[in-house]
Amino acid sequence: AKMKILICGGGNGAHCFTALASACQNVEVNVLTIYKDEAERWTDALKSSELIVSISKPDGSVTETHSKPSLVTKDPQVAVDGVHIIFIVVPAYVHQFYLQVLSPYIKPNTLIVGLPGHAGFELQCLHMLHRESRKCAIVGFESLPWACRIIEYGKRVQLLGFKDILHASFLLGANCNLQFPAIETIQSILGPIPSIKVAANVLAVALMTGSIMHPPIMYGKWKNWDKTPLDVKPLFYQGVDEEQANIATSLSDEVVKTAKQIQEMCPDLDMSDVVHLSDWFKAHYQDGIADNSSLMMSMRTNRAYEGLVHPMKALDNGYVPDFAYRYTTEDVPFGLVVLKGLAVIAGVATPTMDKIIQWAQSIIGKEYIIGTDLVGKDVKFSRAPQSFGLNTLEQVQDFISSHIC
Ligand code: NAI
């Protein structure tokens, strides 16, 4: 039977996924983008051409796929009509806007997918959909399956590389009667890679270390920066030094400790999916890393990261770091702050995480922690469990159970 899906968003990921999914037989694709004039621009672009994705394969070859979605619109009611799966493919701070505009029109037995979800996505869905979430299923992915970027708006997108595996959470609402196998269906639309691994529970996905890579590298690189512009954009992963790798290692230690503690407090919660960053690297990029003898070398010699530079802004006299980029504005409120919230709930001290959050919140003009306490005025705009009024492990579990049981 034909699957009808909705892809929400109009950026790099939405372009790439729209191109791949529209090329699948038996999949009909609607696109919803509520941002500015994107729906009009994209619709106009498709009048004269198809959507082309050029795909760089692991063996170095490049292929092209041409396809077209059925519809690109900014009208949520029209967009969601008759769809089986809603994929939300936008930066994490935008999730709430899509959940808001779609929630009046989401039909029972719909699967809602955060691609990616980022930490706290599932909690936000349950919170915003209220009782309706009992009739839906929710999947949250730890990251985007591809590195990709738009070349020409609405017309051409470049897929630069695939992840090998991708973890996902899966919540089935108590009254949801899904008519298709959720993960298998998503896998068939994505294609063979990345291979989807369903994590044992939502908290494990939230703690999954993929989203914690950028802030420690940013912090290590820029914490002592003297504000002098640089002549060239520094390499991001290939430029990782011992100190940055050590900061990332300590942060990952704290996250793994939090997972272990949660498992101890609640033996029913299987947290074994939460692994150290160095192991995560080995699992995610099996063949792409030339030297995995240490975390630093894994980062420096990962082929998928070749040439990636720090987010920089060009000034007349050189380059300065762009602290408004997602490595801080997304990975802190929808990454580290959620992890901090879980660490607080688990009673685990997080000196490294606190240092990074302190630095990051000052450069992005937010306040999440005061000292080591998660009590800043902007916690409510993060997705820490505390921002949904959940302050103990029992409360978190009860909240999730009230939707799925
Ligand atoms: P993007 O930067 O291309 O997203 C921008 C799009 O988001 C806009 O075009 C618009 O459609 C939407 N948007 C932005 N502000 C909005 C607002 N206020 N209201 C409504 N819509 C708004 O993001 P991209 O590259 O597609 O990434 C999506 C997610 O995947 C992000 O979480 C990103 O961190 C993650 N990711 C992206 C990778 C990539 O290669 N592009 C790689 C790994 C992760």
Boltz pocket constraint, residues with backbone or C-beta under 6 A from the ligand:
constraints:
  - pocket:
      binder: B
      contacts: [[A, 9], [A, 10], [A, 11], [A, 12], [A, 13], [A, 14], [A, 33], [A, 34], [A, 35], [A, 38], [A, 89], [A, 90], [A, 91], [A, 92], [A, 94], [A, 97], [A, 115], [A, 116], [A, 143], [A, 144], [A, 146], [A, 147], [A, 148], [A, 149], [A, 326], [A, 330]]
      max_distance: 6.0
